[in-house]
Amino acid sequence: MKLGFVHCSVMLKEVVEALKPTTNGWYVDGTLGGGGHAEAILEASGPDGILFGCDRDERALSATSERLARFGDRVTLSQGNFTELPRWVQAEACDGVILDLGTSSPQLDQAERGFSFQQEGPLDMRMDLQQKKTAATITNSYEEKELANLFWEFGGERESRKIARAIVETRASGLIRTTIQLAAVVEKAKPRRGAKTHPATQVFQALRMEVNDELGSLRSGLTGVWSLLKVGGHLAVITFHSLEDRVVKDFGRRLERDYVTSGDVDVPELRIPKPIEARWLQRKAVTPSPEELIKNPRSRSAQLRVLTKLV
Ligand SMILES: C[S@@+](CC[C@H](N)C(=O)[O-])C[C@H]1O[C@@H](n2cnc3c(N)ncnc32)[C@H](O)[C@@H]1O
C-alpha cells in the first residue's frame, strides 16, 4: 500500500458475511478505494476466487493495485465509473458485487484534492481527475438559485439561500478559488453560533455530490451492476447519505415486488404481474457496531443493504 493511502473499510466483516465468498466465485468491487473490501473478498474466496475492481480515482487505483498485487491474476482492475461495469464484466456471471459509496479517507485528507474545508487547497473535489467540472466551476458559474437548490437538496442546508447570495456577491469581485476562501464566505453568511460542526459542512458535501454526479451514477449504475449477477448472487451497497439510501431502497423495492406499475402512480387494478426478482438479506439496513463507531467515527452515517438475485 502506498504511503499516505490508508482507508479504514466500513463494515468489512458484515460485507464478507453478506457476500459469502467461495473459492470458485466471481466478485466485483465497483468502488475500490483503498482496497480493503476487495482484499477481504479475495482472502475469503482463496485460492481461486476472482475479482474485478474499478474506481474513478486513478490514485486510489494505483495504490490499491500494489495492495492487491499478491493475488496475481485473480485480480483485474480498471479506472472508471461503476456505471461502465457492464462493458467490462460478463453479464450474469458474478456471485457478488460491492459498492461502498462516497469518498475515501485519502481523498478527504489530501489538501490538494480540495474536498476539505479544514485545509487550504484548490476548490476541486473531483474523484476522476480527467473530468473538467470541479467545485470551483460550480461555485463560480451556477446561478444563485441553482446554488441554493443544490445546498438544500444535497446538503439539507437550511440557510441555503443566504449562503448562495453570499457566494454570488463575493464572486462579483473575483473568483472563489480555494477551499478556505469558500469556507470563510459560508461562515460569514452563517455564523457558527456554538454549533459543533463547521458551518460549511453541508455546502461542501453538496458540492462534492454535484461535482461527481454521485446520485446520477448510483441511479443509472444499479441496473447495470444488477445485470452482472447470476441467480443466487448478492449485491451489497453501503451508503452514507439518506438520498443514496433511498435510491437503493427504491431499486430493491421494485425488484422484490411481484408486479410492475403501468404508470408513475401505483393503481392496484392496473398492476402487471412479474416474477419476484430479489430478496433483501435483512429488511432493515445494517449499521456499524458500537465498537466500529469508536474505532472509525467516519462510519457513523453508513448503512449497508444487501439484495439477493432470485431469477
Ligand atoms: C468509501 S471509498 C471505498 C473504500 C473501499 N471499499 C475500501 O475498503 O477501501 C469510495 C471510493 O469509491 C470511489 N467512487 C465513488 N463513486 C464512484 C463511481 N461512481 N464509480 C467508481 N468509483 C467511485 C471513490 O473514488 C472512492 O475511492
The ligand as a Tripos MOL2 file, in Angstrom:
@<TRIPOS>MOLECULE
LIG
   27    29     1     0     0
SMALL
NO_CHARGES

@<TRIPOS>ATOM
      1 C1        -15.6290    4.7890    0.5680 C.3       1 LIG1
      2 S1        -14.4180    4.6120   -0.6640 S.3       1 LIG1
      3 C2        -14.2850    2.8840   -0.8890 C.3       1 LIG1
      4 C3        -13.4090    2.2320    0.1140 C.3       1 LIG1
      5 C4        -13.1580    0.7740   -0.1270 C.3       1 LIG1
      6 N1        -14.3530   -0.0230   -0.0830 N.3       1 LIG1
      7 C5        -12.1270    0.2220    0.8590 C.2       1 LIG1
      8 O1        -12.4000   -0.7740    1.5430 O.co2     1 LIG1
      9 O2        -11.0370    0.7730    0.9280 O.co2     1 LIG1
     10 C6        -15.2900    5.0790   -2.0760 C.3       1 LIG1
     11 C7        -14.4790    5.0250   -3.3490 C.3       1 LIG1
     12 O3        -15.4030    4.9330   -4.4160 O.3       1 LIG1
     13 C8        -14.9760    5.7240   -5.4790 C.3       1 LIG1
     14 N2        -16.1970    6.0540   -6.2220 N.ar      1 LIG1
     15 C9        -17.2390    6.8020   -5.8150 C.ar      1 LIG1
     16 N3        -18.1870    6.8260   -6.7620 N.ar      1 LIG1
     17 C10       -17.7470    6.0430   -7.7880 C.ar      1 LIG1
     18 C11       -18.2880    5.6490   -9.0360 C.ar      1 LIG1
     19 N4        -19.4780    6.0900   -9.4540 N.pl3     1 LIG1
     20 N5        -17.5720    4.8080   -9.8100 N.ar      1 LIG1
     21 C12       -16.3490    4.3490   -9.4020 C.ar      1 LIG1
     22 N6        -15.7810    4.7100   -8.2350 N.ar      1 LIG1
     23 C13       -16.4700    5.5340   -7.4340 C.ar      1 LIG1
     24 C14       -14.2760    6.8870   -4.8550 C.3       1 LIG1
     25 O4        -13.3220    7.4340   -5.7410 O.3       1 LIG1
     26 C15       -13.6180    6.2280   -3.6330 C.3       1 LIG1
     27 O5        -12.3140    5.8290   -3.9180 O.3       1 LIG1
@<TRIPOS>BOND
     1     1     2 1
     2     2     3 1
     3     2    10 1
     4     3     4 1
     5     4     5 1
     6     5     6 1
     7     5     7 1
     8     7     8 2
     9     7     9 1
    10    10    11 1
    11    11    12 1
    12    11    26 1
    13    12    13 1
    14    13    14 1
    15    13    24 1
    16    14    15 ar
    17    14    23 ar
    18    15    16 ar
    19    16    17 ar
    20    17    18 ar
    21    17    23 ar
    22    18    19 1
    23    18    20 ar
    24    20    21 ar
    25    21    22 ar
    26    22    23 ar
    27    24    25 1
    28    24    26 1
    29    26    27 1
@<TRIPOS>SUBSTRUCTURE
     1 LIG1         1 GROUP 0 **** ****
